[in-house]
């Protein structure tokens, strides 16, 4: 198998970097991005200056302000960060179709294996991309190059201050060995505590243990930990297929809410939009996910799926409510929600000899088709179900 070349592009402190593009006066100032109205707001992002004073992501805002009293606090603008991510994505897609992005965090993985004949060596591609993103967007990403996503992600954390880090093929274990276990992704919190109990501090100390030794405390996770401690990772870079691999609908509440009924009523028109788009594309969705954004800066994601998939609004709503049941864990007010339909499949055009649908499902299908026709002619809000 050909040695892979994976670039990890990372715009550090992404939210702060985007805010500084909007307001030049924030440059070289300590900046904290966090919701101001929440009673127990958490830090969403912070600048390097605030980080140096001890501010960390997920820290309570009141504690962060005590550590960095001169910090300028800004409200998170998720839609702005999402637009910036799309802009960065547009810069890198010209070099490879295999691009995997994070949410709104400035992280991108690029698989440039085999592209050297078109664009030169992988390190030249990474260097060119950094220069291009800086010139066109004003964002200055760091980058790393390695043979896997795992090693390239760790290497990007070591890229400062030069902004670049290259780990050659076969050098993965040697590169990881002296680094702290806290830099190794994929380890669960309970496993980290267990490693501390065994006085394991560096990745090399974990790699020195055999599979048999690891199986005693970590059981089924032993093989996984054995591999990642040596830099072995065959996970693929998973692109979004030009945005057609999922359908996303978002709703921002005018006032933060905590009533479940309000959120349930809000999901129905979002489901209508998803179902209508599925039928327009000729697809069915196998999974519905919901992401709730709380007023204190936290978020939670839960999902529900069905075999075979569906484009029926009623079935999709059942999945959305099941996902909501799993996500309903906190008593904190909710600021916004995102509904995601993914694992899309083409709807079969083959006519079945015997109907597999119940009479009720057939009636629902005819009603939804009529509603689609009305909404196409008079607008998306022309007609809705009574559950809206």
N, C-alpha and C positions, 0 to 999 in steps of 0.2 A: 504494500500500500504506500502511495506517495506521501512523503512528509508534508503535513499541512502547514499553512502560514496563516495565523489568525492575528489580526490587528485589533487591539482594544483602544478605542478613541474615547476619551473622557474629558468633558468640560467640567473641571472641578468647581465646586460651589456654584452649581448651574443656576439656581434661582437668583443668587446674588449677582452672578455675571450678567444675567438677562436684565435685572433691575438697574444695574449700572449702565447698561446700554441706553435705558430710558432716561436716566438722570446722571449726568457726568459728575455732579457734585458729590456723589457717593463713593467715588474712586478714592482708594487709600483710607477710607473711613471704616470703622468697625460697623458691620451691618448684621442684623439678625432678622430673619424672615419668620414670622409667627403670627397667628391670629390674635388681634388685640382685644376683641370683645369677650373672649372666653375666660371664665373664671380660673380654669386650670389649663391655660394654653401651653402647648408644647412647641419647641423650636423645630421649624420645618427645614431651615437651612441657615448657614452662617458664613461670614467671610473669614478669610485667613486670619485677619486681625482679631476677630472675636474668638476664633478657635485657639489662638495663642493665649488668650485670657482664660481658657478653660471651658468655653461654651461648646456643647455637643448637640448633635441632632437627637430629638426626642427628650431633651432636658426641659423641665418646667421653666416657663418664661421668667417667673419671678426669681428663680435661682440664677438663671442666665444673666439677668439684669444686675444682680448683686455682684457677679463675677466680672461683668463688663459694663460699667455704669455709663460709659460714653457712647454706647452702641446706639445706632439709629434702627428702630424697629419698624418693619414694613409688613403689611398684610400680604399673604400669599396670593398670587394671581395665576391660578392653575392653567386657565385658558391661554394666557400669554406664554407660559413655559411650554405648553403643548405646541403652540405655533412655532416657537423657537426650535423645538425638537424636529418638527417637520422640515424646517429650513435647513438644519444640519443634515437631516436624512437626504434631502435633495442634493446636497453637495457630494455625498459619498456614493450615491447609487450609480454614478457614471462609471465607477471602477469595478463594481461587482454586484450581481443581483443578490448575493448571499449576505444580507445585512440584517442583524438582529438588534433591535432597539429596546431600551428600557422604557419606563413610563414617561416621566417628565424630569429625569435625573441627569441627562447629559451623557449617558453611557451608550456606546455602540460597539458591537462586535462585527468585524468584517472578515470573511473568508476569502483571501486573495490567492489561494492555491491555484497555480497554473496560469495566472494572469501576467506573468513576467514578460511574455512575448509581446504583449500589447502595451504594458505600462512600466516595464522595467522591474528590478528587484523589489520585494515587498517593503523593505525599509525606505526605498525611494518613494513608493506610493504613500506610505504613512507620512513622511516628511512633506510631500507635496500637498497632502490633504490638510495637514495642520496649517500650512501657509495659506492655502485656499480658503479655509474656514475663517481664519483671522482676517484676511483681506476683504472677503465678501460679507461676513456677518459680524465682524468685530469680536468674536469669541476666540479664545486662545486655548485649545485643547492640549492635553498631554496625550502621549500614545505609547503603546508597548507592542512588541511583536514576539510571538512564541508559537509553539506547535499545537497549542490547545487553548480553549477558552479559560480554563482554570488558571494556567500559568500566566497567560496574558493579563488576566484580571489582577493577579497578585503583583505582576511586574508593573502595572500602571500605578499601583500605590507606591512604588519605589522610584517613579519617574522624576520626581522633583529633586533638585531644582532645574535640571537640564530640560525636562519636559519630554524625555524619551528614554526607553529602556528596551534592549533586545536580549532575548534568551535564545541561544542557538539550539539546534536540534541535538539531543543527547545531553544537554547541560541542565535539564529541568531539576533533577534531584539535587545537584550541586548548588544550584541557585536557591532552592527552597530551604535547604538544610539549616542555615544559620538564622532564618527568619522566625519571628514569633508565631505561635499557633493562632494568635488572634487575627493574623492576616490571611489565614487559610479559609476560604469560603466552603460552605457545605457542612460544617460541624454544628451540631445542635447544642443549645445551652447546657443541657444535662450532661452531654459528652464533654464539654469544656470543663465543667466542674469536676467530673471524674478524672480528667487528665491532670487537673491541678492537684487532686488528691494523690495521684501517682507521681507527682513532682515532674510532670512533663511540661516543658516550657517552650522548646523550639520544635519546628517541623522535623528537623533531623532526628531528634530524640524519639519522635513518634515513628519515623520511617525505620529506625533501628530495630523495631519490634517485628517479629514474624506474624504471619496470619494466625497461626495457632495461638500465640501469646495474646494477640488482640481479640481473639474470639472469646476468651474467658470473660473480660469485662464488657465487651461491646457486642457480642453475639452476632446477629445477622449483619450488623454494620461493619464487621471486621474487615471484610474484603474491600468495601468502599473506602474506609479510612486508610487501609494499606496502600491502595492505588493513589489516592489524592496526595498522600504525604510524599510520594515519589514523583508527582507531577503527571500521572497517567490519567488522561481524560479524553474520551472519544465522543463526547457530546457534540452534536452538530450545531452549526449556526442556523437558526430557524428564521427565515424571512417572513414578512407578512403578505407576500404575493400581491404587492401593489395595493394593499388596503382592502382586498376582496375576501380575505380569510376570516373577517369578522365584521359585525355591524355594531356600532356604538351609539347610544343615545344618552344624553346628559341633561340633568335638571338641577337648577340652582334655586333654592327657596329664598323668597324675599326676606323672610324672618326665620331664623333657626327654629326647627320644630323638634318635638319629642313625642308627638302622638303617632302611634303606629297606623291608625286609620288614615291620617293625612298622607303618610308615605305610601300606603297600599293604594289609595286612590290615584296618587301621582304615577304609579307604575303602569297603570292601564293604558293611558295614551302613549307612553313610551313603547309598550308592547305592540300597540297598533302600528306605530311607525316601523318597528322591527319586522313584524309580520308582513306589512305591505311591501317593504323592501325585499324580503325573502321571495315573495311571490313575483315581484317584478323581475328579479334575477333568475327565477326558476330554480331556487335552492331551498333546502330545508336545513334547519339548525339543530344540532344535537345537544348543545349546552347553552344554558343561560347563567350568566354571572352577574352579581350585583356588588358594587363597591360603594360603601357609605363613607362620607367625609364628615367628621365630627367638628364641632366648634373649637375644640381644644387642639386641633391639628392632626389628630390620629385618624386612621382609616382602617377599614376592615373589608376583606373580600371573601365572598362565599359563592358556591356554584351548585347547580343541579342539572342533571343531564337525563336524556332518554335515548334508548336504542332506536336507530333508524332515523331519528330526527323528525321535525315537524315544521310546517309553516302556518299552522292553525293558531290564531290568536288565543283561543281558549286554552289550548294545551301549553302554549308558551307562557301564558299567565300563571298556570299551575306551577310551572318550573320556576318562574320568577318569585312566586310566593314561597316555594320551598327553599329557595336560596335566601330569601329574606328571613325566614324562620331561623336559619343557621347563622345569619349575620346579626340577628337581634340579641346582642350580648351586653350592651352598656346602657346606662340611663342618662348619657350625655346627649345634649341637643345635636341635631344633624343639620349640616349646612348645605350639602348637595349630595346627589347620588348619580351613579353611572350604571347603566344597564348594558351588558355586553352579550351578544350572541355570536358564538364561534363554533368551530368544528363543522363548517358548512359543507354540505354535499349537494351535488346536482340532483334535482328532483327527477325521478324516473318518468320518462315519457311513454313507457310501455303500458298499454291498456291491459288491466287484469281481467282474466276470464271470469273470476268470481270476485265480487266486491268484498274487500277486507275492512271496509268502513261500516260503522253502525249507521242506522237511519239518522240519528242525532248528528253525527259527524258530517254526513252528507248535507243535512240542512244547514249546519254551520258553514260548510264550504261555500254553498250557494249564497248565503247571506254575506259572507266576507267578500266574495267576488262582486256582489252588488255594491257593497260599501266602498270597495276599491274604485269602482267606476265613478261613484258620486264624488269621492275625494279627489280623484284625478281631474274631474271637471270643475269642481267648486272649491277646492282647497282641502288641506289635510284635516281641518277642524270642522268640515261641513257636517259630518255625522260621526257619532261615537256610540259605544255600548253604554248601557245604563250604569255599569260599574265604574265609569270614569269619574 
